Amino acid sequence: MEPGKQLSTSIDATVPTAARMYDYYLGGKDNYASDRAACEQLDKVVPSTRALALNNRRFLQRVVRTLAEEHGIRQFLDHGSGLPTQNNVHQVAQSVDPSSRVVYVDNDPMVLVHGRALLDQNDNTAVIHADMRETEGIFSHPDTKRLIDFSQPVAVLFNSVFHCIPDSDTDGPLAVARRVRERLAPGSCMVMCQLVSEDPEVRKFVTDFMDQATQGHWGRVRQEKDVVEFFEGLEVLEPGLVEVSTWRPDTEVAPRQLTQEWIEFGGVGRLG
């Protein structure tokens, strides 16, 4: 992101956003005709996208619960959080321990409006308006400093968002992951996953389509080997880096990703 560039605070209903498209796939109501039309076009080539979005949401909930219950983490920093839905990060974490603290980060002004309205009565949770690449601004934000103690373990979430930013030596996913990791205390965890495909035609279609539909607010669909790089220097928790519906499913009959034209791939890495 260009230094000093201001984020827009206005909502343009004519241009789809990843957050509102995700909301539509999850059955939400905070989306516009442009978002729904973009989803319909996407479904013609990658028809598993709704199932993929639902499975990704369930993965996020399992990860937060696991980190809170099994690793005792009580601080969560959620990059690219998207629009509020049911069983958000703060609801899952605070069901384990009501004192858990959560900071949501998103650059979509609609997320800011809805998130702040939802969290108005929750003193342990905040939503800040920032680009996920602005590590310094996010970590030094007053709400982050109020809620997060970076001398203690933190769970940092990049859940299904790295495909929204392009490759760059300073602002690409790999650079952002490294920059964040350097600021975390031992015992912290990083949750990272993104859309991947081993089919070059699928990668090209979705990347080009989303880049055009969102007017440049997109990165690219990558490959599994690219996601593996994000976890450099981290201890990857079991079951490793996987298609996310298979990450510690609640039951043997839990929903699985049934088609493979593209998948959500990633996992959890821990700082030793």
matplotlib code that plots the C-alpha trace (Angstrom):
import matplotlib.pyplot as plt

x = [0.0, 1.3, 2.6, 0.2, -2.7, -6.0, -8.6, -12.0, -14.8, -17.6, -19.6, -19.9, -22.7, -21.9, -18.4, -18.3, -16.1, -14.6, -16.2, -19.7, -19.4, -18.3, -21.3, -23.6, -22.1, -22.6, -26.3, -25.9, -27.9, -25.2, -24.5, -25.7, -26.8, -23.3, -21.9, -24.6, -24.0, -20.3, -20.9, -23.2, -20.6, -17.9, -20.1, -20.3, -16.6, -16.0, -19.3, -17.9, -17.4, -20.4, -19.4, -15.8, -16.9, -19.0, -16.2, -13.8, -16.0, -16.3, -12.5, -12.1, -14.4, -12.6, -9.2, -10.2, -11.8, -8.7, -6.3, -8.4, -9.0, -5.8, -3.2, -4.7, -4.6, -6.7, -5.8, -6.8, -5.9, -8.1, -6.9, -9.5, -12.2, -15.1, -18.7, -20.0, -21.9, -22.8, -20.1, -17.5, -14.0, -14.9, -18.0, -16.1, -13.1, -15.2, -17.3, -14.1, -13.1, -15.2, -12.0, -10.6, -9.8, -10.2, -9.2, -10.8, -9.0, -10.7, -10.4, -14.1, -16.1, -19.2, -17.4, -16.4, -20.0, -21.6, -18.8, -18.8, -22.5, -22.3, -19.5, -20.7, -21.4, -18.3, -15.4, -13.0, -13.4, -12.7, -12.9, -10.2, -10.3, -6.9, -5.3, -4.0, -0.6, -0.2, 1.5, 3.0, -0.3, -2.3, 0.1, 0.3, -3.4, -4.9, -7.5, -4.8, -2.6, -5.6, -6.6, -3.5, -0.3, 2.3, 4.6, 2.2, 1.0, -1.4, -3.3, -2.9, -5.5, -5.1, -8.1, -8.9, -7.4, -4.0, -5.5, -6.8, -3.4, -0.9, 2.7, 5.2, 8.6, 7.3, 3.5, 2.9, 1.6, 5.0, 6.4, 3.4, 3.6, 7.3, 6.7, 4.0, 5.9, 8.8, 6.6, 5.1, 6.0, 6.9, 3.8, 1.9, 0.1, -0.5, -3.5, -3.1, -5.0, -5.9, -7.6, -5.3, -5.6, -3.2, -5.1, -3.5, -6.7, -8.7, -6.0, -6.0, -9.8, -10.5, -7.6, -8.5, -12.3, -11.9, -9.3, -11.7, -14.9, -13.3, -11.5, -8.1, -8.8, -7.4, -4.1, -4.2, -5.2, -1.9, -0.7, -0.2, 3.6, 3.1, 1.1, 3.8, 6.2, 4.0, 4.8, 8.6, 10.1, 6.9, 6.0, 3.0, 0.4, -1.2, -2.6, -0.3, -1.2, -4.4, -7.6, -9.3, -12.5, -10.1, -8.4, -9.5, -13.1, -15.7, -17.0, -16.3, -19.5, -18.5, -18.9, -16.0, -14.9, -16.4, -14.9, -11.3, -11.2, -10.0, -9.7, -9.0, -5.5, -3.6, -3.3, -1.8, 1.8, 3.2, 6.3, 8.6]
y = [0.0, 3.5, 5.3, 7.8, 6.8, 7.4, 4.7, 5.5, 5.9, 6.0, 2.9, 2.4, -0.1, -0.4, -2.0, -5.5, -6.1, -9.3, -8.7, -8.2, -11.2, -13.3, -12.1, -13.1, -16.6, -17.0, -16.1, -12.5, -9.5, -6.8, -7.0, -5.3, -6.3, -5.8, -8.3, -10.9, -10.5, -11.0, -14.1, -15.5, -15.0, -16.6, -19.6, -20.4, -21.3, -22.2, -23.6, -24.7, -21.2, -21.0, -24.3, -23.1, -19.9, -21.8, -24.3, -21.5, -19.8, -23.1, -23.4, -20.0, -20.9, -24.2, -22.5, -19.7, -22.3, -24.5, -21.7, -20.4, -23.8, -25.7, -23.0, -20.5, -17.6, -14.7, -12.0, -12.1, -9.7, -10.5, -9.0, -8.5, -9.6, -9.1, -8.3, -9.5, -12.8, -15.5, -16.9, -14.2, -14.4, -12.5, -14.6, -17.9, -16.6, -15.0, -18.2, -19.8, -16.8, -13.6, -11.6, -12.5, -9.4, -9.1, -6.4, -6.6, -4.9, -4.2, -1.6, -1.9, 1.1, -1.1, -3.5, -0.5, 0.7, -2.7, -3.9, -0.9, -1.1, -4.7, -4.2, -1.0, -2.7, -4.9, -3.3, -6.1, -5.8, -3.1, -2.6, -0.5, 0.9, 0.0, -1.9, -5.2, -4.3, -1.3, -3.3, -0.3, 1.6, -1.5, -2.3, 1.3, 2.1, 3.2, 0.5, -2.2, -0.8, -0.7, -4.3, -6.2, -6.8, -7.9, -9.1, -12.0, -14.6, -13.3, -15.1, -13.2, -14.1, -13.8, -15.9, -16.1, -12.6, -13.0, -13.6, -10.0, -8.4, -8.6, -9.8, -7.2, -7.2, -4.8, -5.3, -8.8, -11.6, -13.0, -9.6, -8.9, -12.3, -11.8, -8.2, -9.4, -12.4, -10.3, -8.4, -11.4, -13.0, -16.7, -18.8, -16.6, -18.2, -17.1, -18.4, -18.1, -19.5, -18.4, -19.5, -21.8, -23.9, -26.2, -25.5, -22.6, -21.8, -21.5, -19.3, -17.0, -16.8, -16.0, -13.6, -11.7, -11.7, -10.6, -7.9, -6.4, -6.8, -5.2, -2.5, -3.6, -4.6, -8.1, -10.0, -13.5, -17.1, -18.9, -22.4, -24.5, -24.1, -20.3, -20.7, -23.0, -20.0, -17.9, -20.3, -20.0, -20.0, -21.2, -24.6, -25.8, -27.3, -30.6, -31.6, -29.4, -27.2, -28.6, -27.9, -26.1, -28.3, -31.1, -29.1, -30.8, -31.3, -31.4, -34.8, -37.4, -36.3, -32.6, -30.9, -31.4, -29.5, -31.8, -30.2, -29.2, -26.6, -24.3, -24.8, -22.8, -24.0, -23.2, -23.8, -22.5, -21.7, -21.2, -19.2, -21.2]
z = [0.0, -0.8, 2.3, 3.6, 1.4, 3.0, 3.1, 1.8, 4.3, 1.7, 0.6, -3.1, -3.7, -7.4, -6.9, -5.3, -2.3, -1.1, 2.4, 1.0, -1.4, 1.5, 3.5, 0.7, 0.5, 4.2, 3.9, 5.3, 4.3, 4.2, 0.5, -2.7, -6.2, -7.5, -4.9, -5.7, -9.5, -9.1, -7.0, -9.7, -12.4, -10.2, -9.5, -13.2, -13.2, -9.6, -8.3, -5.0, -3.7, -1.3, 0.3, 0.5, 2.3, 4.8, 5.5, 5.9, 8.5, 10.5, 10.3, 11.8, 14.7, 15.4, 15.3, 17.8, 20.1, 19.9, 20.6, 23.5, 25.1, 24.4, 24.2, 26.7, 24.3, 25.4, 22.8, 19.1, 16.3, 13.3, 10.0, 7.2, 9.6, 7.2, 8.1, 11.4, 11.2, 13.8, 16.1, 15.4, 16.9, 20.0, 20.7, 20.4, 22.4, 25.1, 25.4, 26.7, 28.8, 29.0, 29.6, 26.1, 24.0, 20.3, 17.8, 14.3, 11.4, 8.0, 5.2, 4.2, 5.5, 5.7, 8.1, 10.3, 10.6, 11.3, 13.5, 15.7, 16.1, 17.1, 19.6, 21.1, 24.5, 24.5, 26.2, 25.4, 21.6, 19.0, 15.2, 13.6, 10.0, 8.4, 5.6, 6.8, 5.3, 7.6, 10.4, 12.2, 12.2, 13.4, 16.2, 17.4, 17.1, 20.4, 20.5, 19.8, 22.5, 24.9, 24.4, 23.3, 25.3, 22.8, 25.5, 26.0, 23.5, 20.8, 18.1, 14.8, 12.2, 8.4, 7.5, 3.8, 3.1, 1.6, -1.8, -1.6, -1.7, -4.6, -4.4, -3.3, -1.6, 1.1, 1.2, -0.2, 2.0, 2.7, 3.7, 5.9, 7.6, 8.4, 9.7, 12.1, 13.3, 14.3, 16.7, 18.5, 21.8, 22.1, 22.3, 19.9, 16.9, 13.4, 11.5, 7.8, 4.8, 1.4, -1.8, -3.9, -7.0, -8.8, -12.1, -13.9, -15.8, -12.6, -11.0, -14.0, -14.4, -10.7, -10.3, -13.4, -12.7, -9.1, -9.9, -12.5, -10.4, -7.3, -9.4, -8.3, -4.7, -5.2, -5.3, -6.8, -6.3, -5.4, -5.1, -2.0, -2.2, -1.8, 1.4, 2.8, 2.6, 4.9, 7.7, 7.5, 11.0, 12.7, 14.3, 12.3, 14.6, 13.7, 11.3, 9.3, 6.3, 4.8, 3.0, 5.9, 6.2, 7.3, 10.1, 13.3, 12.3, 15.1, 14.0, 11.3, 9.5, 9.5, 6.1, 3.7, 0.6, -2.1, -5.3, -5.8, -8.6, -5.8, -2.1, 1.1, 2.2, 5.4, 9.1, 12.3, 13.1, 16.6, 17.7, 19.8]

ax = plt.figure().add_subplot(projection="3d")
ax.plot(x, y, z, "-o")
ax.set_aspect("equal")
plt.show()
